[in-house]
Amino acid sequence: MAHNYYDFNFFVGVSAGSTNLVGYLSKQVGRSEKIIKKYATSSEFINLKRYIKGGHLCDVGWLWRSSYDNEPLHRPFFMPLWVVTTNITTGEPCYYQTSSDNINHSAIMASCAIPLVYRYYPMVDGIPMTDGGIADAIPVKFAYQQGARDITVILSQPLGYRKKKPYILKWMKSLEKEYPQLYTAMLKRHEMYNQALDFIQAPPKDCKINVIAPPPSFPVSRFTRSKGKLELGYRQGLEKGILFLENV
């Protein structure tokens, strides 16, 4: 944003990537940083005691509503933004377009809603949805299918990372009977993730893919609350972004 770099035709966001893109497209420097450091570290967002009592471990509904209400968008954006969710009945990815004059709040919340960690399944067009990262964590193939031939991918893991087969915890087994297709998608998540990485490493001949990835020392994961680690991760990401701009 500081370099006013918006040389893209459309955007695709998954999970926290979708919320960060909202701030990027509205050209609000520091908005996403403030939300991550102030709101995402609050006990209103992550609360183990609440979870033990039957509530959400991560209340993405509160996080999105609070940040949207208290950190309003200052500028409209009209560049297409696609938000990825996962259909809990089919286990397939769904893609919803949103804009500042018609924010699809439910799709954005669903894209960030980890099953069981967030106990609700946000309804999007009457269909219950959950974390888009399950069915399509790196939607580079979707971008290609939409006609993109010069694609920039921002990863949350260092180059060379490969997702491993998940270790299914007992509490995750509860999904198998109620939502078998979602459960299967979770079991195969590593396969879909690694297939996207393969596509990035060996794209079609008519496609160029640029990658922005954190260094191996990147300390931030989905549940990181340490403001020191978040600050370090922010600085590392900023450095990688500047390096990208120097080479485009």
C-alpha positions in Angstrom: 0.0 0.0 0.0 2.8 2.4 0.9 4.1 1.9 -2.7 0.6 2.2 -4.2 1.1 -1.1 -5.9 -2.2 -2.4 -7.3 -1.2 -3.9 -10.6 -3.7 -6.8 -10.4 -7.0 -7.6 -12.2 -8.6 -9.5 -9.3 -7.9 -11.0 -5.9 -8.6 -14.3 -4.2 -8.5 -14.6 -0.4 -8.7 -17.6 1.9 -9.2 -17.5 5.7 -7.2 -14.5 7.2 -6.0 -13.7 3.7 -9.5 -12.6 2.7 -9.8 -10.2 5.7 -6.3 -8.8 5.0 -7.2 -8.2 1.4 -10.2 -6.1 2.5 -7.8 -3.7 4.2 -5.4 -3.7 1.3 -8.1 -2.9 -1.2 -9.4 -0.1 0.9 -5.9 1.3 1.0 -5.8 1.6 4.8 -2.1 1.3 5.9 -1.9 -0.4 9.2 -5.5 -1.6 9.4 -4.8 -5.3 9.2 -1.7 -5.0 11.5 -3.9 -3.3 14.1 -6.6 -5.9 13.9 -4.1 -8.8 14.2 -2.3 -7.2 17.2 -5.2 -5.7 19.0 -8.3 -7.8 18.2 -6.9 -11.2 17.4 -4.9 -11.3 20.6 -7.9 -10.5 22.7 -9.6 -13.1 25.0 -12.8 -12.1 23.2 -11.3 -13.9 20.2 -9.3 -16.8 21.5 -10.6 -18.2 24.8 -9.9 -21.7 26.0 -12.2 -21.4 29.1 -15.1 -20.4 26.9 -14.4 -23.4 24.6 -14.4 -25.9 27.5 -17.8 -24.5 28.5 -19.2 -25.1 25.1 -18.4 -21.9 23.3 -16.0 -21.0 20.5 -12.3 -21.4 20.9 -11.8 -18.8 18.2 -14.8 -16.5 17.8 -14.3 -15.3 14.2 -17.7 -13.8 14.1 -16.8 -11.4 16.9 -13.4 -10.7 15.3 -14.9 -9.8 12.0 -17.8 -7.7 13.3 -15.7 -5.9 15.9 -12.9 -5.0 13.4 -15.4 -4.0 10.7 -17.4 -1.8 13.1 -14.5 -0.2 14.9 -12.0 0.0 12.0 -14.4 1.0 9.2 -13.3 1.0 5.6 -12.3 4.5 4.6 -12.4 4.0 0.8 -14.6 1.9 -1.4 -12.9 -0.7 -3.6 -14.3 -2.1 -6.8 -11.6 -4.5 -7.9 -13.0 -8.0 -7.7 -12.3 -9.9 -4.5 -13.1 -13.6 -4.4 -13.5 -15.3 -1.0 -13.0 -19.0 -0.6 -15.2 -21.2 1.6 -15.8 -24.9 2.0 -19.2 -26.4 1.7 -19.7 -28.6 4.8 -22.1 -31.0 2.9 -20.0 -31.6 -0.2 -16.5 -30.8 1.1 -15.9 -28.8 -2.1 -14.6 -25.2 -2.3 -17.0 -22.4 -3.1 -15.9 -18.9 -4.4 -17.9 -15.8 -3.6 -17.2 -12.3 -5.0 -17.5 -9.4 -2.7 -16.9 -5.6 -2.9 -17.0 -2.6 -0.5 -20.5 -1.6 -1.5 -21.7 -5.2 -1.0 -19.6 -6.9 1.6 -20.4 -10.6 1.9 -19.9 -10.7 5.6 -21.0 -14.4 5.9 -18.6 -15.6 3.3 -15.7 -13.8 4.9 -16.5 -15.2 8.4 -17.0 -18.7 6.9 -13.7 -18.5 5.1 -12.0 -18.1 8.5 -14.2 -20.5 10.5 -12.2 -23.6 11.5 -14.6 -26.5 12.1 -15.3 -27.2 15.8 -13.0 -24.4 16.8 -15.7 -22.1 15.7 -18.9 -24.0 16.5 -21.2 -22.3 14.0 -21.2 -22.8 10.3 -22.0 -19.4 8.7 -24.8 -19.6 6.1 -23.8 -18.2 2.7 -26.7 -18.1 0.2 -28.5 -20.5 2.5 -25.7 -23.1 2.5 -23.6 -23.8 5.7 -19.9 -23.1 5.1 -16.6 -23.4 6.9 -12.9 -22.6 6.5 -11.9 -22.2 2.9 -8.5 -23.4 3.7 -9.8 -27.0 4.0 -10.9 -27.4 0.3 -8.6 -24.8 -1.4 -5.9 -23.3 0.8 -3.9 -21.9 -2.1 -6.5 -21.0 -4.8 -3.9 -20.6 -7.6 -5.7 -23.0 -9.9 -8.9 -21.1 -9.5 -7.1 -17.9 -10.4 -5.7 -19.6 -13.5 -9.2 -20.9 -14.4 -10.5 -17.3 -14.2 -8.0 -16.3 -16.9 -5.1 -15.1 -14.8 -1.7 -15.8 -16.5 0.5 -13.6 -14.4 -0.3 -14.6 -10.8 1.2 -13.5 -7.5 0.8 -16.0 -4.6 1.4 -15.0 -1.0 2.1 -18.0 1.2 2.0 -18.3 5.0 4.7 -21.0 5.0 8.4 -20.8 3.9 9.5 -22.0 0.5 10.1 -25.8 0.5 7.3 -26.5 3.0 5.1 -29.5 2.3 2.0 -30.2 4.3 1.9 -33.6 6.0 -0.9 -36.0 6.4 -3.0 -34.8 9.4 -3.1 -36.5 12.7 -6.8 -37.0 13.4 -7.6 -36.2 17.0 -10.5 -37.8 18.8 -12.6 -34.6 18.8 -12.2 -34.3 15.0 -13.8 -37.8 14.6 -17.1 -36.3 15.6 -17.4 -34.8 12.1 -17.1 -38.1 10.4 -20.7 -39.2 11.0 -22.4 -35.8 10.7 -20.4 -34.3 7.8 -18.6 -37.2 6.1 -17.6 -35.2 3.0 -16.2 -32.4 5.1 -14.3 -35.0 7.2 -12.9 -36.5 4.0 -11.8 -33.1 2.8 -10.0 -32.5 6.0 -8.2 -35.9 5.6 -7.2 -34.9 2.1 -6.3 -31.3 2.8 -2.6 -32.0 2.6 -3.0 -33.5 -0.8 -4.9 -30.5 -2.2 -2.4 -28.2 -0.5 0.6 -29.9 -2.0 -1.0 -30.2 -5.4 -1.3 -26.4 -5.4 2.4 -26.1 -4.5 3.2 -28.4 -7.4 1.2 -26.2 -9.7 3.1 -23.2 -8.5 6.5 -24.9 -9.0 5.5 -26.2 -12.5 2.8 -23.9 -13.9 1.4 -24.3 -17.5 3.6 -22.8 -20.2 1.3 -19.8 -20.7 1.4 -18.9 -17.0 3.9 -17.0 -14.8 3.7 -17.3 -11.0 5.4 -15.0 -8.6 5.7 -16.1 -5.0 6.0 -14.1 -1.8 6.8 -16.4 1.1 8.1 -15.9 4.7 11.6 -17.0 5.8 12.1 -20.3 7.6 12.3 -18.3 10.9 8.7 -17.0 10.5 7.2 -17.4 14.0 3.5 -16.9 13.3 0.9 -19.6 13.1 -2.9 -19.6 13.2 -3.2 -19.3 17.0 -0.2 -17.1 17.7 -1.0 -14.4 20.3 2.4 -13.2 21.3 2.7 -9.6 20.2 6.4 -10.0 19.9 6.1 -12.9 17.5 3.4 -11.1 15.6 5.5 -8.0 15.2 8.5 -10.1 14.0 6.2 -11.9 11.5 4.9 -8.5 10.3 8.4 -7.1 9.8 9.5 -10.3 7.9 6.4 -10.1 5.7 7.0 -6.4 5.0 10.6 -7.2 4.0 9.5 -9.9 1.6 6.9 -7.6 0.1 9.5 -4.8 -0.5 11.8 -7.4 -2.1 9.0 -8.5 -4.4 8.4 -4.9 -5.5 12.1 -4.4 -6.3 12.0 -7.3 -8.7 8.7 -6.8 -10.6 
